[in-house]
Amino acid sequence: MSHTTPSSSDSSLKFNLQGQLLVASPNMIDGPFSRAVVLVLQQNESGTFGVVLNRKADERVSNLWNGVTGLDGPIDQELFRMGGPMGGPVFAVHRSEGVAEFLVVPGIFVTANTKLINYLAVRNETFRIFVGLSGWQVGQLEREINQGIWFKLPADGQEIFGNSDCLWETALYKYGRNVWRDVLKLDDRFIEAIYN
């Protein structure tokens, strides 16, 4: 199946955030993004869109999904996430290129088709189902990053598909290590001594 890759080549974009993690600053103490870790799905001339990885949906969402879709079997509630405060389609973020409708970064895809999500569930593929989106106007997120509201990290499958219970803390730890290594140019052995 072919999939699309959204354009992020607009020269007004200061840096490409697509496929990156945004980790909420500890100073963001209230609101929908307090202690949030967001995966940026798309960035283009219309704005930036992503999903919160560490907001589990309650049982009502999975029950509604399983009741309405008529799929082959129920999908485990643990796979459902509240993607953000904006409405939008229910969709899956997954690793299966064969059922991809949209490419985030190599190895990470999006599918909104109910039958394809069912296919992922029946085959016991790695995926998460999201209800809702997070979004920012053009330039807004870059300003928030420059103000220290968000920290950015490259995403990997562990953050996207792993246990989300301590994801915010784990991502902050990873960000701190990256700052020591990349910004301050400290040796990994020195960083290990600091953190251990």
N, CA and C of each residue as an Amber inpcrd file, in Angstrom:
protein
   588
   0.8410000  -1.1630000   0.0000000   0.0000000   0.0000000   0.0000000
   0.8920000   1.2340000   0.0000000   0.5130000   2.2070000  -0.7890000
   1.3180000   3.4300000  -0.8120000   0.8980000   4.3260000   0.3330000
   1.8270000   5.1380000   0.7770000   1.5310000   6.0790000   1.8400000
   2.1310000   7.4080000   1.4850000   1.6200000   8.4360000   2.1140000
   2.0810000   9.7810000   1.8090000   3.0190000  10.2790000   2.8860000
   3.9010000  11.1440000   2.4490000   4.7960000  11.8300000   3.3740000
   4.4700000  13.3020000   3.2880000   4.0360000  13.9150000   4.3670000
   3.7030000  15.3310000   4.3100000   4.9390000  16.1790000   4.0900000
   4.7410000  17.2970000   3.4350000   5.8480000  18.2100000   3.1820000
   6.2200000  18.9560000   4.4480000   7.4950000  19.0160000   4.7210000
   7.9510000  19.8710000   5.8190000   9.1080000  20.7260000   5.3230000
   9.0400000  21.0620000   4.0370000  10.1420000  21.7870000   3.4180000
   9.9020000  23.2940000   3.3310000   8.8150000  23.7950000   3.8760000
   8.5300000  25.2160000   3.8620000   9.7020000  25.9700000   4.5000000
  10.2310000  26.9510000   3.7840000  11.4130000  27.6590000   4.2710000
  11.1350000  28.4790000   5.5340000   9.8400000  28.7190000   5.8500000
   9.5360000  29.4740000   7.0640000   9.6690000  28.6050000   8.3130000
   9.7960000  27.2970000   8.1640000   9.9440000  26.4190000   9.3160000
  11.3990000  26.4330000   9.7530000  11.6410000  26.7670000  11.0160000
  13.0080000  26.9050000  11.5030000  13.7030000  25.5680000  11.6670000
  12.9810000  24.5610000  12.1120000  13.5510000  23.2350000  12.2160000
  12.4390000  22.2180000  12.0420000  12.8130000  21.0710000  11.5320000
  11.8340000  20.0260000  11.2700000  11.5790000  19.2490000  12.5530000
  10.3620000  19.2940000  13.0240000   9.9900000  18.6080000  14.2500000
   9.2940000  17.2800000  13.9930000   8.9480000  17.0120000  12.7470000
   8.2200000  15.7810000  12.4400000   9.0190000  14.5550000  12.8920000
   8.3620000  13.6860000  13.6550000   9.0210000  12.4950000  14.1740000
   9.7980000  12.7330000  15.4550000   9.7560000  13.9540000  15.9730000
  10.4460000  14.2830000  17.2110000   9.4970000  14.1390000  18.4030000
  10.0770000  13.9740000  19.5720000   9.3150000  14.0210000  20.8150000
   9.4130000  15.4180000  21.3980000   8.3190000  15.9030000  21.9310000
   8.2970000  17.1500000  22.6820000   8.0110000  16.7750000  24.1250000
   8.8890000  17.1880000  25.0080000   8.7540000  16.8700000  26.4230000
   8.4100000  18.1670000  27.1480000   7.2810000  18.1790000  27.8440000
   6.8460000  19.3840000  28.5500000   7.8370000  19.7340000  29.6520000
   8.1570000  21.0020000  29.7370000   9.0380000  21.4930000  30.7960000
   8.3970000  21.2410000  32.1600000   9.2030000  20.9910000  33.1800000
   8.6430000  20.8650000  34.5290000   7.9270000  22.1360000  34.9860000
   8.2080000  23.2600000  34.3340000   7.5390000  24.5160000  34.6820000
   6.0970000  24.5860000  34.1820000   5.7210000  23.6860000  33.2690000
   4.3520000  23.6420000  32.7700000   3.5370000  22.8080000  33.7600000
   2.9500000  23.4820000  34.7400000   2.3620000  22.7590000  35.8640000
   0.8620000  22.5250000  35.7530000   0.2030000  23.1250000  34.7720000
  -1.2200000  22.8490000  34.6040000  -1.5680000  22.8760000  33.1260000
  -2.8050000  22.5370000  32.8230000  -3.2620000  22.5040000  31.4470000
  -3.1150000  21.1270000  30.8290000  -3.5340000  20.9950000  29.5880000
  -3.5480000  19.6730000  28.9520000  -2.1610000  19.0980000  28.6630000
  -1.1290000  19.9170000  28.7410000   0.2070000  19.4210000  28.4090000
   1.1310000  19.3010000  29.6210000   0.6110000  19.4530000  30.8120000
   1.4260000  19.2670000  32.0030000   1.9430000  17.8280000  32.0310000
   3.2680000  17.6810000  32.1480000   3.9410000  16.3760000  32.1950000
   3.6640000  15.5220000  30.9370000   3.4300000  16.1840000  29.8120000
   3.1160000  15.4750000  28.5660000   4.3750000  15.1840000  27.7500000
   4.3090000  14.0900000  27.0050000   5.2980000  13.7750000  25.9830000
   4.5200000  13.6170000  24.6800000   4.8450000  14.4510000  23.7020000
   4.1070000  14.5140000  22.4400000   4.9820000  13.9920000  21.3050000
   4.4120000  13.1420000  20.4650000   5.0610000  12.7270000  19.2220000
   4.5310000  13.6270000  18.1140000   5.4290000  14.3570000  17.4310000
   5.0140000  15.2160000  16.3190000   4.8020000  14.3380000  15.0940000
   3.5670000  14.3290000  14.5970000   3.2170000  13.5220000  13.4320000
   3.4110000  14.2730000  12.1280000   3.1310000  15.5700000  12.1410000
   3.1880000  16.3430000  10.9020000   3.5300000  17.7880000  11.2010000
   4.3880000  18.3430000  10.3500000   4.7100000  19.7600000  10.4230000
   4.7780000  20.2750000   8.9990000   3.9820000  21.2980000   8.7110000
   3.9940000  21.8770000   7.3640000   3.5210000  23.3220000   7.4380000
   3.1930000  23.9060000   6.2900000   2.7920000  25.3130000   6.2400000
   1.4430000  25.5690000   6.9170000   0.7130000  24.5270000   7.2940000
  -0.5570000  24.6900000   8.0140000  -0.3780000  24.6850000   9.5220000
   0.7460000  24.2050000   9.9890000   0.9970000  24.1290000  11.4210000
   1.6680000  22.8240000  11.7950000   1.6160000  22.4940000  13.0670000
   2.2440000  21.2870000  13.5890000   1.1880000  20.4910000  14.3510000
   1.1710000  19.1760000  14.1170000   0.1910000  18.3010000  14.7510000
   0.8940000  17.0940000  15.3430000   0.4290000  16.6750000  16.4990000
   1.0120000  15.5160000  17.1460000   0.0320000  14.8730000  18.1010000
   0.5330000  13.8900000  18.8460000  -0.2930000  13.1820000  19.8200000
   0.4620000  13.0440000  21.1380000  -0.2840000  13.1640000  22.2260000
   0.2870000  12.9540000  23.5540000   0.4080000  11.4530000  23.7560000
   1.6150000  10.9940000  24.0520000   1.8670000   9.5520000  24.1950000
   1.5090000   9.0140000  25.5740000   1.4950000   9.8620000  26.5720000
   1.3580000   9.3640000  27.9430000   0.0560000   9.7840000  28.6260000
  -1.0250000   9.8440000  27.8540000  -2.3540000  10.0750000  28.4220000
  -3.2410000   8.8890000  28.0380000  -3.3460000   7.9290000  28.9190000
  -4.1720000   6.7590000  28.6280000  -5.6440000   7.1600000  28.5930000
  -6.3540000   6.5800000  27.6400000  -7.7960000   6.8060000  27.5490000
  -8.4930000   5.9480000  28.5980000  -9.6180000   6.4320000  29.0790000
 -10.3190000   5.6250000  30.0700000 -11.1120000   4.5070000  29.3860000
 -11.6590000   3.6540000  30.1920000 -12.3300000   2.4410000  29.7170000
 -13.4960000   2.7430000  28.7800000 -14.1550000   3.8900000  28.9690000
 -15.2980000   4.2310000  28.1090000 -14.8860000   4.3510000  26.6530000
 -13.6960000   4.8770000  26.3920000 -13.2370000   5.0510000  25.0100000
 -13.0390000   3.6970000  24.3410000 -12.3350000   2.7860000  25.0000000
 -12.1070000   1.4690000  24.3950000 -13.4100000   0.6910000  24.2670000
 -14.3070000   0.8060000  25.2380000 -15.5960000   0.1160000  25.1380000
 -16.4050000   0.6380000  23.9670000 -16.4290000   1.9670000  23.7890000
 -17.1530000   2.5600000  22.6670000 -16.5530000   2.0920000  21.3430000
 -15.2240000   2.1680000  21.2290000 -14.5500000   1.7290000  20.0080000
 -14.8710000   0.2680000  19.7030000 -14.7120000  -0.5800000  20.6790000
 -14.9460000  -2.0090000  20.4640000 -16.4100000  -2.2990000  20.1470000
 -17.3440000  -1.5200000  20.6980000 -18.7580000  -1.7340000  20.4310000
 -19.2120000  -1.2300000  19.0760000 -18.6580000  -0.1130000  18.6440000
 -19.0990000   0.5280000  17.4040000 -18.4590000  -0.0970000  16.1600000
 -17.2310000  -0.5190000  16.2560000 -16.5060000  -0.9460000  15.0540000
 -16.9030000  -2.3200000  14.5480000 -17.3870000  -3.1940000  15.4220000
 -17.7330000  -4.5410000  14.9850000 -16.5290000  -5.3180000  14.4950000
 -15.3860000  -5.0940000  15.0970000 -14.1670000  -5.7650000  14.6760000
 -14.1580000  -7.2060000  15.1530000 -13.1550000  -7.9430000  14.7200000
 -13.0620000  -9.3710000  15.0170000 -12.9680000  -9.6820000  16.5050000
 -12.4830000  -8.7700000  17.2730000 -12.3550000  -8.9820000  18.7090000
 -12.0380000  -7.6640000  19.3660000 -12.2120000  -7.5490000  20.6740000
 -11.9280000  -6.2810000  21.3400000 -10.4390000  -5.9690000  21.3470000
 -10.1430000  -4.6790000  21.2940000  -8.7630000  -4.2160000  21.3910000
  -8.5260000  -3.8210000  22.8440000  -7.4250000  -4.2450000  23.3960000
  -7.0790000  -4.0050000  24.7980000  -7.0990000  -2.5140000  25.1170000
  -7.7330000  -2.1690000  26.2250000  -7.8340000  -0.7730000  26.6510000
  -6.4670000  -0.1170000  26.7960000  -5.4400000  -0.8610000  27.1670000
  -4.0990000  -0.3080000  27.3680000  -3.5160000   0.3110000  26.0960000
  -4.0600000  -0.0100000  24.9400000  -3.5360000   0.4960000  23.6710000
  -4.1340000   1.8490000  23.2830000  -5.1390000   2.3220000  24.0060000
  -5.8180000   3.5700000  23.6790000  -5.1870000   4.7510000  24.4200000
  -5.0120000   5.8660000  23.6890000  -4.4440000   7.0850000  24.2560000
  -5.3070000   8.2830000  23.8570000  -5.3190000   9.2790000  24.7230000
  -5.9470000  10.5600000  24.3960000  -4.8470000  11.4120000  23.7600000
  -4.9600000  11.6530000  22.4720000  -3.8940000  12.3100000  21.7310000
  -3.7700000  13.7980000  21.9600000  -4.8180000  14.4160000  22.4890000
  -4.7540000  15.8420000  22.7380000  -6.1220000  16.4640000  22.8130000
  -6.1560000  17.7790000  23.0300000  -7.4210000  18.4730000  23.2490000
  -8.2300000  18.7690000  21.9840000  -7.6330000  18.5870000  20.8040000
  -8.3500000  18.8540000  19.5530000  -9.0750000  17.5990000  19.0900000
 -10.2400000  17.7840000  18.5220000 -10.9650000  16.6670000  17.9250000
 -10.2660000  16.1890000  16.6660000 -10.6480000  15.0440000  16.2100000
 -10.0600000  14.4940000  14.9990000 -10.4350000  13.0370000  14.8750000
  -9.9730000  12.4010000  13.8360000 -10.3150000  10.9950000  13.6560000
  -9.6050000  10.1090000  14.6810000 -10.1600000   8.9300000  14.8940000
  -9.4650000   7.9070000  15.6660000  -8.4830000   7.2510000  14.7040000
  -7.2430000   7.0740000  15.1360000  -6.2360000   6.4970000  14.2430000
  -5.2100000   5.7260000  15.0480000  -4.4220000   4.9320000  14.3460000
  -3.3640000   4.1480000  14.9820000  -2.0070000   4.6400000  14.5160000
  -1.0700000   4.6910000  15.4490000   0.3480000   4.8940000  15.1380000
   0.9700000   3.5180000  15.2840000   1.7350000   3.0950000  14.2760000
   2.2160000   1.7150000  14.2510000   3.5160000   1.5900000  13.4770000
   4.0120000   0.3490000  13.3620000   5.2770000   0.0610000  12.6680000
   5.1010000  -0.7300000  11.3820000   3.8950000  -1.0280000  10.9840000
   3.6410000  -1.9410000   9.8600000   3.4580000  -1.1770000   8.5440000
   4.5080000  -1.0980000   7.7560000   4.4750000  -0.3210000   6.5160000
   3.3970000  -0.8060000   5.5520000   3.0900000  -2.0880000   5.5830000
   2.1110000  -2.6570000   4.6560000   0.7040000  -2.0960000   4.8030000
   0.3620000  -1.5370000   5.9420000  -0.9570000  -0.9530000   6.1430000
  -0.8630000   0.5540000   6.4290000   0.2470000   1.1530000   6.0460000
   0.4670000   2.5760000   6.3220000  -0.3320000   3.4480000   5.3680000
  -0.9450000   4.4640000   5.9200000  -1.5940000   5.4970000   5.1190000
  -0.7810000   6.7850000   5.1320000   0.1310000   6.8830000   6.0890000
   0.8700000   8.1170000   6.2990000   2.1900000   7.7740000   6.9750000
   3.2720000   8.2980000   6.4620000   4.6050000   8.0830000   7.0200000
   4.9700000   9.2520000   7.9300000   5.3260000   8.9480000   9.1780000
   5.8110000   9.9890000  10.0910000   7.3120000  10.1260000   9.9010000
   8.0350000   9.0700000  10.1670000   9.4660000   8.9220000   9.9040000
   9.6630000   7.4480000   9.5530000  10.7840000   7.0900000   8.9670000
  10.9680000   5.6730000   8.6260000  10.7130000   4.7610000   9.8340000
   9.8070000   3.8070000   9.6240000   9.4740000   2.8400000  10.6570000
   8.3140000   3.2290000  11.5550000   7.7830000   4.4410000  11.4070000
   6.6310000   4.8930000  12.1990000   5.5640000   5.4120000  11.2310000
   4.3650000   4.8120000  11.3170000   3.2980000   5.1020000  10.3620000
   1.9890000   5.4030000  11.0790000   1.0330000   5.9670000  10.3070000
  -0.2990000   6.2700000  10.8230000  -1.3230000   5.6310000   9.9000000
  -2.3930000   5.0970000  10.5150000  -3.5150000   4.5050000   9.7920000
  -4.7940000   4.9020000  10.4990000  -5.7880000   5.3830000   9.7310000
  -7.0840000   5.7360000  10.3130000  -8.1830000   4.7740000   9.8790000
  -7.9110000   3.9220000   8.9360000  -8.9060000   2.9780000   8.4270000
  -9.1920000   1.9000000   9.4730000 -10.4630000   1.7650000   9.8380000
 -10.8710000   0.8210000  10.8770000 -10.4720000  -0.6140000  10.5430000
 -10.6270000  -1.0020000   9.2970000 -10.2750000  -2.3750000   8.9050000
  -8.7710000  -2.6160000   9.0320000  -7.9830000  -1.6000000   8.7090000
  -6.5340000  -1.7520000   8.8330000  -6.1100000  -1.7940000  10.2980000
  -6.7930000  -1.0250000  11.1430000  -6.5040000  -1.0950000  12.5770000
  -6.8600000  -2.4830000  13.0970000  -7.9650000  -3.0200000  12.6270000
  -8.3490000  -4.3850000  12.9930000  -7.2670000  -5.3780000  12.5630000
  -6.7390000  -5.1810000  11.3630000  -5.6650000  -6.0430000  10.8590000
  -4.4660000  -6.0050000  11.8150000  -4.0980000  -4.8010000  12.2740000
  -2.9860000  -4.6660000  13.2200000  -3.2810000  -5.4310000  14.5130000
  -4.5300000  -5.3240000  14.9820000  -4.9080000  -5.9830000  16.2380000
  -4.9120000  -7.5030000  16.0860000  -5.4820000  -7.9950000  15.0050000
  -5.5730000  -9.4450000  14.7940000  -4.1840000 -10.0540000  14.6590000
  -3.2800000  -9.3500000  14.0140000  -1.9280000  -9.8560000  13.8050000
  -1.0130000  -9.5720000  15.0000000  -1.5630000  -8.9430000  16.0290000
  -0.8020000  -8.6300000  17.2340000   0.4250000  -7.7650000  16.9230000
   0.2330000  -6.8130000  16.0040000   1.2940000  -5.8730000  15.6360000
   1.4930000  -4.8600000  16.7680000   2.5680000  -4.1020000  16.6980000
   2.8460000  -3.0440000  17.6690000   2.1410000  -1.7790000  17.2140000
   1.2200000  -1.2700000  18.0440000   0.4950000  -0.0530000  17.6950000
  -0.1370000   0.5600000  18.9310000  -0.5680000   1.8260000  18.7780000
  -1.3620000   2.5330000  19.7750000  -2.4920000   3.2330000  19.0230000
  -3.6710000   3.3050000  19.6390000  -4.8140000   3.9960000  19.0470000
  -4.9810000   5.3290000  19.7620000  -5.1300000   6.3950000  18.9760000
  -5.2560000   7.7410000  19.5310000  -6.6120000   8.3460000  19.2080000
  -7.1670000   9.0220000  20.2110000  -8.3880000   9.7880000  20.0710000
  -8.0060000  11.2340000  20.3490000  -8.2000000  12.1060000  19.3670000
  -7.8400000  13.5110000  19.5330000  -6.4120000  13.7960000  19.1000000
  -6.1420000  15.0820000  18.8960000  -4.8460000  15.5590000  18.4190000
  -4.3720000  16.7390000  19.2640000  -3.1210000  17.0610000  19.1150000
  -2.5310000  18.2760000  19.6610000  -2.0600000  19.0960000  18.4670000
  -2.2740000  20.3960000  18.4980000  -1.8900000  21.2010000  17.3490000
  -1.4060000  22.5880000  17.7220000  -0.5640000  23.1310000  16.8520000
   0.0080000  24.4610000  17.0300000  -0.0130000  25.1860000  15.6910000
  -0.1940000  26.4860000  15.7130000  -0.1250000  27.3000000  14.5020000
   1.3210000  27.3770000  14.0260000   1.4950000  27.7690000  12.7800000
   2.8350000  27.9160000  12.2190000   3.6540000  28.8600000  13.1050000
   4.8370000  28.4100000  13.5040000   5.7410000  29.2130000  14.3070000
   5.4880000  29.1620000  15.8010000   4.2860000  28.7850000  16.2300000
   3.9520000  28.7780000  17.6560000   4.8190000  27.7970000  18.4370000
   4.9580000  26.5980000  17.9430000   5.7150000  25.5860000  18.6680000
   7.2020000  25.9350000  18.7250000   7.7360000  26.4750000  17.6410000
   9.1320000  26.8910000  17.6400000   9.3750000  27.9500000  18.7090000
   8.4360000  28.9030000  18.8320000   8.5550000  29.9270000  19.8750000
   8.5110000  29.2870000  21.2640000   7.6130000  28.3380000  21.4560000
   7.4970000  27.6750000  22.7580000   8.7590000  26.8810000  23.0980000
   9.3770000  26.2710000  22.0970000  10.6460000  25.5540000  22.3310000
  11.7340000  26.5500000  22.7140000  11.8080000  27.6590000  21.9930000
  12.8210000  28.6780000  22.3000000  12.6100000  29.3110000  23.6740000
  11.3710000  29.3210000  24.1730000  11.0610000  29.8590000  25.4950000
  11.2760000  28.8200000  26.6010000  11.6270000  27.6000000  26.2370000
  11.8690000  26.5590000  27.2240000  10.6090000  25.8630000  27.7250000
   9.4980000  26.0320000  27.0200000   8.2530000  25.3710000  27.4130000
   8.3130000  23.8840000  27.0500000   8.9780000  23.5830000  25.9390000
   9.1420000  22.2050000  25.4610000  10.6200000  21.9110000  25.2520000
  11.0010000  20.6530000  25.4770000  12.3190000  20.1480000  25.1110000
  12.0920000  19.1470000  23.9870000  12.9750000  19.1280000  22.9950000
  12.7790000  18.1800000  21.8920000  13.8400000  17.0950000  21.9030000
  13.3880000  15.9120000  21.5240000  14.2400000  14.7190000  21.4780000
  13.8910000  13.9140000  20.2440000  14.8430000  13.1760000  19.6910000
  14.4680000  12.2370000  18.6310000  13.6230000  11.1200000  19.2410000
  12.6040000  10.7100000  18.5250000  11.7220000   9.6420000  19.0130000
  12.2710000   8.2860000  18.6200000  11.9880000   7.3040000  19.4410000
  12.2580000   5.9180000  19.0490000  11.0790000   5.0660000  19.4960000
  11.0540000   3.8480000  19.0450000   9.9320000   2.9560000  19.3180000
   9.6730000   2.7260000  20.7850000  10.7030000   2.7730000  21.6080000
  10.5180000   2.5370000  23.0350000   9.6120000   3.6020000  23.6470000
   9.8530000   4.8640000  23.3120000   8.9980000   5.9200000  23.8530000
   7.5910000   5.8500000  23.2740000   7.4880000   5.5590000  21.9940000
   6.1860000   5.5650000  21.3360000   5.3280000   4.3760000  21.7650000
   5.9330000   3.1970000  21.8260000   5.1440000   1.9840000  22.0460000
   5.3750000   1.3240000  23.4070000   6.2950000   1.8470000  24.1930000
   6.5890000   1.2440000  25.4850000   5.5970000   1.6680000  26.5590000
   5.8990000   1.3030000  27.7720000   5.0680000   1.6550000  28.9190000
   5.1000000   3.1770000  29.0970000   3.9370000   3.7820000  29.1640000
   3.8830000   5.2460000  29.2460000   3.7540000   5.7670000  30.6730000
   3.7350000   4.8980000  31.6620000   3.5170000   5.3310000  33.0510000
   4.5650000   6.3290000  33.5340000   5.8210000   6.1290000  33.1980000
   6.9020000   7.0290000  33.6330000   7.5840000   7.6810000  32.4340000
   6.8660000   7.8060000  31.3410000   7.4650000   8.3090000  30.1080000
   7.9990000   9.7270000  30.2660000   7.2700000  10.5960000  30.9250000
   7.7190000  11.9750000  31.0720000   9.0480000  12.0330000  31.8270000
   9.1420000  11.3030000  32.9280000  10.3710000  11.2960000  33.7140000
  11.5340000  10.7090000  32.9110000  11.2710000   9.6220000  32.2030000
  12.3010000   8.9720000  31.3920000  12.7850000   9.8970000  30.2790000
  11.8430000  10.5920000  29.6340000  12.2080000  11.5030000  28.5440000
  13.0130000  12.6910000  29.0680000  12.6460000  13.2310000  30.2400000
  13.4380000  14.3220000  30.8300000  14.8570000  13.8710000  31.1300000
  15.0010000  12.6730000  31.6610000  16.3120000  12.0980000  31.9570000
  17.1400000  12.0010000  30.6690000  16.5140000  11.4920000  29.6080000
  17.2010000  11.3530000  28.3170000  17.5970000  12.7270000  27.7700000
  16.7030000  13.6920000  27.8970000  17.0090000  15.0420000  27.4310000
  18.2190000  15.6060000  28.1740000  18.2350000  15.4420000  29.4900000
  19.3600000  15.9300000  30.2950000  20.6770000  15.3060000  29.8780000
  20.6620000  14.0130000  29.6350000  21.8790000  13.3240000  29.1770000
  22.3400000  13.8820000  27.8330000  21.3810000  14.1350000  26.9440000
  21.7290000  14.6800000  25.6360000  22.3480000  16.0750000  25.7500000
  21.8370000  16.8790000  26.6610000  22.4040000  18.2190000  26.8630000
  23.8480000  18.1080000  27.3370000  24.0890000  17.2450000  28.3160000
  25.4630000  17.0490000  28.8020000  26.3890000  16.6410000  27.6530000
  25.9200000  15.7250000  26.8130000  26.7650000  15.1830000  25.7490000
  26.8840000  16.1430000  24.5610000  25.7590000  16.6240000  24.0420000
  25.7510000  17.3680000  22.7840000  26.0600000  18.8530000  22.9420000
  25.5800000  19.4640000  24.0010000  25.7800000  20.8980000  24.1800000
  27.0720000  21.1820000  24.9340000  27.2620000  20.4620000  26.0290000
  28.4520000  20.7030000  26.8410000  29.6530000  19.8650000  26.4050000
  29.4270000  18.9600000  25.4500000  30.4840000  18.1240000  24.8550000
  31.2270000  17.2860000  25.8980000  30.4870000  16.7700000  26.8520000
  31.0890000  15.9310000  27.8800000  31.1520000  14.4770000  27.4140000
  32.1610000  13.7970000  27.8420000  32.3790000  12.3980000  27.5200000
  31.3010000  11.5320000  28.1890000  30.8700000  10.4570000  27.5020000
  29.8420000   9.5640000  28.0440000  30.2330000   8.9840000  29.4070000
  31.5020000   8.7190000  29.6160000  31.9270000   8.1780000  30.9210000
  31.6890000   9.1780000  32.0380000  31.9470000  10.4530000  31.7570000
  31.6960000  11.4970000  32.7320000  30.2030000  11.6170000  33.0300000
  29.3900000  11.5440000  31.9730000  27.9340000  11.6200000  32.1320000
  27.4470000  10.4460000  32.9800000  27.9620000   9.2610000  32.7240000
  27.5920000   8.0890000  33.5220000  27.9070000   8.3100000  34.9930000
  29.0320000   8.9150000  35.2670000  29.4170000   9.1800000  36.6630000
  28.4580000  10.1690000  37.3190000  27.9590000  11.1330000  36.5560000
  27.0160000  12.1090000  37.0850000  25.6870000  11.4420000  37.4220000
  25.2130000  10.5660000  36.5270000  23.8860000   9.9770000  36.6870000
  23.8790000   8.7250000  37.5580000  25.0310000   8.1870000  37.8610000
  25.0420000   6.9420000  38.6730000  25.6200000   7.1590000  40.0180000
